[in-house]
């Protein structure tokens, strides 16, 4: 899998939820956007559905919003539709419902989802997934396409 990030992220994703100011007092730094890029070739299943790990969410982390925007329309094989969603195992559209990445790209062709939720306040990291559903052909035959996914995340101090 070759999902790329704009910046190198430790695994599990650990965010600087707070920093100390000059007086030694903790100051919350607020939510941080993380950009991840997924290519059509990352989906290799000889099936019409597949989900991949997009990122690992650390304990206490909160997802505030997800933006899905494709820069190259997905195509290939005999597919006539392809959607992507973002969520967790068992609820693959929890943070972003199915978005059509088969359609033509454009400056205003994107999806913004604002489902605020936290997965775990214990020490267990959670896998945030991107799920693909193709119509007309298997995902391993979809050879063209690229999508950027931005996830707005914060992590309260322990």
C-alpha positions in Angstrom: 0.0 0.0 0.0 1.4 3.4 -0.9 -0.9 5.9 0.8 1.3 9.0 1.2 1.1 11.8 3.7 2.2 15.4 3.3 4.3 15.1 6.4 5.9 12.0 8.0 3.6 10.9 10.8 4.5 8.6 13.6 2.4 5.5 14.1 0.1 5.7 15.9 -0.6 9.3 15.1 0.5 11.4 18.0 -0.5 15.0 17.9 0.9 17.9 19.9 -2.4 18.6 21.7 -0.7 21.1 24.0 2.6 22.9 24.5 4.0 24.8 27.4 4.2 28.6 27.3 7.1 30.6 28.7 5.5 30.4 32.2 5.4 26.6 32.0 1.6 26.6 31.6 0.0 24.1 29.2 -1.6 25.8 26.2 -3.8 23.8 23.8 -2.6 24.0 20.2 -6.0 23.1 18.7 -6.9 20.8 15.8 -4.4 19.9 13.1 -5.1 19.0 9.4 -3.4 15.9 8.0 -3.4 15.3 4.3 -3.2 11.8 2.9 -3.1 10.8 -0.8 -4.5 7.6 -2.1 -4.0 6.3 -5.7 -6.3 3.9 -7.6 -3.4 1.4 -7.6 -3.5 1.2 -3.8 -6.7 -0.8 -4.1 -5.6 -4.3 -5.3 -8.6 -6.5 -4.4 -10.0 -8.7 -7.2 -13.4 -7.7 -5.8 -15.7 -4.7 -6.0 -15.1 -3.6 -2.4 -11.9 -3.1 -0.3 -10.9 -1.0 2.6 -7.4 0.2 3.6 -5.9 1.8 6.6 -5.8 5.6 6.0 -4.1 6.4 9.4 -3.9 5.2 12.9 -5.7 7.4 15.4 -4.0 7.6 18.9 -5.9 7.3 22.1 -7.9 10.4 23.0 -7.7 11.8 19.5 -10.8 13.4 18.1 -11.8 13.6 14.4 -13.5 16.9 13.6 -13.9 16.9 9.8 -12.9 15.0 6.7 -12.5 16.4 3.2 -12.3 14.2 0.1 -11.2 15.7 -3.2 -9.9 13.8 -6.2 -7.3 15.3 -8.5 -7.6 12.6 -11.1 -10.9 10.8 -11.8 -10.8 7.1 -11.1 -11.2 4.9 -14.2 -10.1 1.6 -15.8 -11.4 -1.7 -16.8 -15.2 -1.8 -17.3 -15.9 0.2 -14.1 -18.7 2.7 -14.4 -18.8 4.0 -10.9 -16.5 4.2 -7.8 -17.1 5.7 -4.4 -14.8 6.3 -1.4 -15.8 6.7 2.2 -13.9 7.1 5.5 -14.6 5.4 8.8 -13.7 2.5 11.0 -14.0 -1.3 10.6 -17.7 -2.1 10.9 -18.7 1.5 10.1 -16.8 2.4 7.0 -18.7 5.6 6.3 -18.6 6.9 9.9 -16.6 10.1 9.1 -17.3 10.6 5.4 -20.1 9.0 3.4 -19.6 7.6 -0.1 -18.1 10.2 -2.5 -18.1 9.7 -6.3 -14.5 9.7 -7.5 -15.5 8.5 -10.9 -16.9 11.9 -11.8 -14.9 14.6 -13.5 -12.7 16.6 -11.2 -13.1 20.3 -10.6 -12.3 23.1 -8.1 -15.6 22.7 -6.4 -16.0 18.9 -6.8 -15.3 17.7 -3.2 -17.0 16.5 -0.1 -16.7 18.0 3.4 -18.0 16.0 6.3 -18.2 17.2 9.8 -18.8 14.3 12.1 -17.1 15.0 15.4 -16.2 11.9 17.4 -13.5 10.2 19.4 -12.8 6.4 19.1 -10.9 5.5 22.2 -9.8 7.2 25.4 -7.7 4.3 26.6 -4.3 3.3 25.2 -5.6 1.5 22.2 -5.0 3.2 18.8 -7.8 2.9 16.2 -7.4 2.2 12.5 -9.2 4.9 10.4 -10.1 3.2 7.1 -10.8 4.4 3.5 -13.3 2.1 1.7 -13.8 1.8 -2.0 -16.9 0.4 -3.8 -16.6 -0.1 -7.5 -19.5 -0.9 -10.0 -18.9 -2.8 -13.2 -15.4 -4.2 -12.5 -13.1 -5.3 -9.7 -10.9 -2.7 -8.0 -7.6 -4.2 -9.2 -8.7 -3.2 -12.8 -9.1 0.4 -11.9 -5.7 1.7 -12.9 -6.1 5.5 -12.9 -7.1 7.9 -10.2 -5.8 9.9 -7.2 -7.7 11.4 -4.2 -6.5 13.6 -1.4 -8.1 13.1 2.0 -7.7 15.8 4.7 -8.6 14.8 8.3 -8.9 17.5 11.0 -7.7 15.9 14.3 -7.1 17.1 17.8 -5.9 15.3 20.9 -6.8 16.6 24.4 -3.9 16.4 27.0 -3.8 13.3 29.2 
